[in-house]
Amino acid sequence: MHPTVVVAGASGFVGQAICAQLAKRFRVVALTRSLAHAAPGPVTVGVEWRQCDLFSLLETEEALKGADYALYLVHSMLPSSRLTQGTFVDLDLVLADNFASAARQHGIQQIVYLGGLIPPVVKLSAHLASRLEVEQALGAGTAPVTALRAGLVVGPGGSSLRILINLVHRLPLMVLPSWVRSRMQPVSIQEVVRAIDRVLGDPAYYGASYDIGGPDVMTYRELLEKTAQLLGRHPRMVVVRILPHWLSKFWVAWITGSSPALVNPLVESLRHDMLAQPNPLLDYLKVGAMSFDEALRQSVDANKRLIRPRLEALRPRDELVMRAAKRVRSVQRLPLPARGSARWVAEEYYRWLPQFVWPFIKCRVDENGRCRFYLGSQRLLLLELTYSPTRSTEDRVLFYITGGLLARTKDNKKGRLEFREMLNRTCVLAAIHDFSPTLPWYFYNLTQAIAHLVVMRGFGRHLARQAGERAENSKTTS
């Protein structure tokens, strides 16, 4: 009987490449948020596809049941709801924390995580800082984490490679910013698969991070020149030192037709040299490593266009389903005062909120923890939140959205509000998941959605004052 490995993010670029390889020595459970991917699912011997929303701790716990190992390939740069409030940094943190918690519950022996190269600089870009935060969040559980850190992964379907190829195809003249002098070390998808296959299940690699890269080191300008040459293009390139960074991001997104949510974090990361540091795994990969030229040739078709992975054709269907569902996700990072907890923050929220919205909204909390928000008098119930004692702990408090004029609950029982401690109790994430508003969608966006952000930002300022007062009191008494 083969051991079981759960692959989170299996329908992505790297996930599709790795599942067949792992199926040679593991029973593979491939997780995807997409119903279109999971049912009936691509047919690969030894691979079982399951639908799982990793934003749900309950679903994540169910998905990891019976697993021995786990592979984490998840990034949240693309939308997960019709409306998403919050940065990809905080969204990724929620996902990683859920995965670490579920792995702890089921005694997972190892988590392998594919993240990004971390350059030796004082201030990382938001994208790279997020990759490191995810690594830390996964490592906060009981399962040892093996972190593989890579830069540009070259292979069919890679989002960064798609941006690169589109730039070369569409621009006869490239006005380049100064960051094109930064050095980088691309790695082929074949080497990434080799690295994952090598470390998964091997205790020698537990609890450590390893940079991986290919045999070629080049500047970003050289990368563009090589790509243009291999694609048969001859763009003229001009470096402009004073080109603003924000203009670079806008320009790349506009020219390539890629989402700014995807482009902006990637462009931010290009300011640094992205080189793999020597390590035993990198030495192993050097033997027979594929060059950038060959990896790019294998990633494009006869028309020199990027080959699309087989599951990419299902993405438009997923987007239509997501839009039709009209659900909301909102995640905000809040300060956590000293000696506070997620439970304390939840209780403080219900103490503070009536004062913040007075006299328009009143809040009532009963002995069971059920919280009701009323407009003016207690005649119009706007929202009802029901405390879940079985799914709550001191560091994570959960309320289900169970009623009120502003919430559609008849066909959606998954709406919820949670507060959870993160990053060694340095902050709290306040999150609403799968909320279905009853207001007409565009009216909701202009009213209730904005009001929620105003409330959360006000609560964040309140917690920051609380943290400052506690710190001042601590100095006074010491």
N, C-alpha and C positions, 0 to 999 in steps of 0.2 A: 504494500500500500504506500503510494507516494505521499509525502507531506503536502500540506495545503498552503498555498500562498495567495493572499488577497492583493489584487492590484487596483489601487485607487487611481482614477484617471486613466482607465484602460482604453477609453475611446479616443484619447488624444494622440498626438503625433508619436511620442515615444512609447506610449502604452500599446498601440497597435503593432509596433515593431518588436516589442519584448515578449508579448504573451505566447506566441508560437514557440519561441526559444525556451521559455521557462516550462512549457508543457512537456518538454522532453524528460524532465526529472521531477516535476511538481504537478499536483492537481491545482489548476489555476482557477480562481474565482475572480472574474473581471467585473469591476464595479463601474457603473455609469449613471449619471443623473437622468440621461435621456431614455424615455420609454421606447423611442424608435430604435435605439441601439440594443436595448435589453430584450425586446420581444419582436421577433423570435431570436435576434442576436446573430452575429456572424458565426458561421460554422467552422470551428477549429477543434480538432481532436484534443481532448484534455483541457478545454477551456469552457467554463460555465459562466454565462453572463447574468448579472443581477442588476436590477434597478435600485439605486440608493442615492438619496439626497444627503450628502455629507454635512449639510447645515443642520441636519436633525441628528442629535446624539442618539436618540432611540433607534433610528434606522441604521446608524453606523454600528451600534452595538450588535444589532441583529446580523449585519453583513459580515462582521468579523468572527461570528460564532463558529467554533470548530477549526479556526485557522492556526497554523504554526508560525508563519512568517507574514510580513506585510511589505508591500512596495508602495511608496507614496509619490505620485507624479502629478499632484494637483496644483493648479494655479487658477486664480479667480479674476483674471483681467477681463474676461468677457462676462456680459450680464447673466445673472442667474434668476432674475425676476423682471417683470415689465418695468417696474421702477426700483432702482437700487440707490439708496442713500448711504454714503460711506465710501471710504477709500478701499482700494484693493488690498492695502496693507492690513487693515482691520478685518476685512472679509477672510483673507488667508489665515489670519490668526484664529478666528472662530473655527475654521475647518480643521486646522492642525490640532487645536485643543480637543475637539470632538474625537479625532482619530486617536490621539494619545490616550484619552480617557477610555475609549472602547478597547484599545490594545491592552491597557492595564487590567480591565475587567476580565478579559479572556486569556491572559497569560501569554501574549504573543512573545515569541523568543527573540525576534529581531525586526526592526523597521529599517528598510533601506529608503533613503530620501534623495531624490535628484534635485539639487538646488543650483545656485550660481556661484561662480568664482568670486572670492572676497579679496579685493586688492588691499594692500597695506596702507590705507589712507585714514585720516582722522574722521572725515565725514563721508559716509557712503551715500550713494543715491538712494532714493526711496525704494527703488526696485531691489537693489542689493541688500539694503537694510532689512527689507521684508523677507528675503530669502533666508537671512541669518536668523530673524525672529522665528520663522517657521521651524527652522532646525532646532532652536532652543525650546520651542513649545513642544515639539515631538519628543525631545530629550527629557522633558520634565516628567514624563510618565515612567513606568517601570521597565519598559522594553528598551534594550540597548539600541541606539540609533547608529547606523552607518550612513554618513552623509557623503554623497558624491557631488562634487562641485564642478560645473562645466560652464563654458562660455557659449559661443555660437555653435549649436548642433546642426550639422549639415545632413539633410536627408529629405526624402519626399514628404511634403506636407508641413515642414517646419515654418512657423509663423515668421520668425526673424529672417529666414532664408527667402520667404515669399516677398517680404519688404525689400530685401536686397535685390532680388531679380527684377521686381517691378520698377525700382529706381533705374536700373541699367537699361531696361527695355524702353522706358518712357521718356528718358531725358537725353537729348543730344548734347546739352550743355549742363554740367553739374557745378553749381556754386557751393563749395564745401566749407564748412566751419573749421576752426583750428583743431577740433578734436579728432580729425582724420589722421593726425600724427600719432595718436595713441596706438599702442601695440596690442595685438590679440592673438589667440591661439585656438582656431576652430577645431572641432572634433566631429568625426563622422558618426552617424547614427549607429553604424556597425560597431564602433569602439564603445559607444555608450551601452549597447546591448551586451558586449563582451564584459564590460566592467560590472554591470548589474549581475550578470550570470556568475561572475567570479566571486563576488562578495556575499551573495545571498545564501544564507545558511552556513557560512563559514565563521566560526567563533573568532578566528584570527583577526577579523575585520570589525568586530563588534565595538561600539562605543568610540568611534574615531571618524574623522573627516578626511577625504582624499580628493585632491584636485585631479581632474582628468582633462586631457587635451590631445590634439593630434600632433603630427610631426612638423607642421608648418607654423612658424611665427612670422607675423606680418603686421604692418600698420593697416588702419581701416582704409586708407587710400589705396594701398596695395591690394587689399581685398576687393575693392571696387574695380580696380584695373584688371585683376585676374578674372573676376566674374565677367566683366565686359568682353575680355578676350575669348573666354570659353563659350560665350553666347554669341560670338560673332558681331559684337557691337563696338562702336568706336566713339564714345562720348568724349567731349572735351571737358577737362576738369580744372576749375579755378578755385584756389583756396582764398577765402576772405576772412581775415583774422577777427574782424569786429562783428561778424554775423551773430546776432543775439540768439541765445539758446532757445528761447520760446519760439523764435521764428524758424529755427531748424526743425523743431517738433511739428509745428504747423505745416511746414513745407513738405516734410516726409509723409505725414498723414494724408495731405491733399494729393500729392503726386501718386502715391501707392494705392490710394483708396482704402487704406486700413483705418481701423477705429483709433481715434486719439487715445482711448483707454488702453490700447495695446501699444501704440507707438511711443507715447510720452515716457513711460517708465524705462523702455528700452533705450531711447535716445539719451535719457539722463545718465544711464550707466556707461555710455561711451566716452565719458570724460577721463576715465582711468585706464591704465594698462590692465589688461585682463589676461594674465599669464598663469599657467599651472605651476605650482611649486613642486619640486622633486619629492617623490614618495614611492614606496614599493609597488603600489597598484599602477602608477604611471609607468614605471619600468616594465611591468608586465605587458601593458598595452602597446609599448613601443615596438614590440616584436610583431612584425606584419601589419603595422598600423597603416590605414588608408590615408593617402594624401588628400589635401583639400580639392585639388583638381579632379581626382577620380571620384571623390564623394559628390562633387557638384555634377559631374557627368551622369552619375547614376540617379540624380535627383530630378533631372529634366527629361522631357520627351523629345521626339524628333523635331518639334517646332521650337525647341529651347524654352519651353514653359515648364514650370514646376509641376511635377507629377502629384496628383491629388490622392491622398489616402482613400481607401474604399469607403470609410464611414463619413467622409466630409460631405458627401452628397445628401446626407440626412440632416445636416445642420439647419437648412432653411425650414424644414418641417418642425424642428424643435423650436425655432424662433417664432413660428406661427402659433404653436401650442402655448408658448410662454406669453405671447401678447394676448391671446384669447383668454387665458386664465386671469389676467388683470390682478396679479398679486404684487405685494410690496415687501421689500427687505430693507431694513434700515439698521446700520451698525455704527455706534459712536464710542470712541475711546474717552473715558472719564478718569480724572485723578482719583486715587484711593488714599484717603487720609491714613496716617499712622494708626495702627491697632484697629483699623476698620476691616470689614469683610463684605462680601457680596450681599449677605443677608442684611448687614447694617445699611448698605447703600440702598437696597430695595425699600427698607423701612423708612429711611431718610427721604427717599423720593416721595413717598405717600404723605409724609409730614410736610414737606416743602411745597409740593405741587399746588395744593389748595390756596396757599398764600400767593403763589406766583400768578395764578389765573383768576384770583378773586377780583371782582364779584361775579364773573361770568359763569364759572364752572365750580361746582362743589363736589367734594370727594368723600365717600363713606366707605369705611373698611369694617367688616363684621368680624366676629370671633374666629371664623374659619379662614380668614385671610382673603375673602372675596372682596374685591374693590370695585365700587360702582362710581362712575362719573356722571353727574347730572348737570343739565343746563339750567342755571338759575335755581329755581326751586327743585324739589325732588319729583317733579312730574315727568320730565323728559329724560330718560336714561340714554346717555350718549354711548357709553362703553362699559362693559363688564369684564373684569379680569378675575379668573379663578385660580387661586394658589394651588400648586400641585405638590403636596407633601412627599409623595413617593419619588418624585423626580428632582427634588430640591435638596441641597446640602448647604453647609455654611459658606462654601466658595462658589456655589452656583444656585441661583434662585429662579424658579420657573413659574410663570403664570400663563394659563391658556386664555385666549380671547373667546369668551363664551356668549356674548350678547351685546345689545345696545343698538341704537339707531345708526351708528356710523360703521358697523361691522357686519359683513355678510357671513353668517356662521352656519346657515342651514346646509349648504353644500361644501363647507370647508371647516373641518374640525382641527386643522393643523396650525391655525394662527396662534402665535405665542409671543410673549415678552419675557426676556431673561436678562439677568445680571450675572456676570461671571468674572472672577478674579483672573488676572493674567500676568505673565512675565514676572514670576516670583513676587506676586502681590504688589507690583508697582503701579497697576492700573486696573480699571474695571471696564469691561465691554458691556454696554447696554444695547440690546439687539431686539428688533421686531422681525419675526420671520413669518412668511406665508400669510400676511395680512390681506384680507379681501375687503376693500372699501365698498360701501353702498352708494356713495356719491358718484355721479357721472364722472368718468375717468379724468377728463381734462379739468373739470371743476375741482376734483379732488387734488390734482397737482398744484392748483393755484391757491388752495385754501388749507385743507387738513394736512397735506404733506409738508407745506411750509411751516405751519403751526407746530408740527411735531419737532422739526429741526430747531425752531426758536426755543421751545421748551427744553430740549436736550442741551442746547448750548447754555441756556440759563442755569440748568442744573449743574452742568460742568463747572461754571463759574462759582456756583454755591459750594461745590465740593472742594474747589481750589482754595476758597476762603477758609473752609473747615480744615484743610490740610495745613494751611499757613498758621492758623490759630493753634492747632495741636503742636506744630513744630516750635512755635514761640513759647507755648506753655512748657514743653519739654526742656527748652533751654533754661527757662526760669527756675524750674524745680531741680535741675541738675547742678 
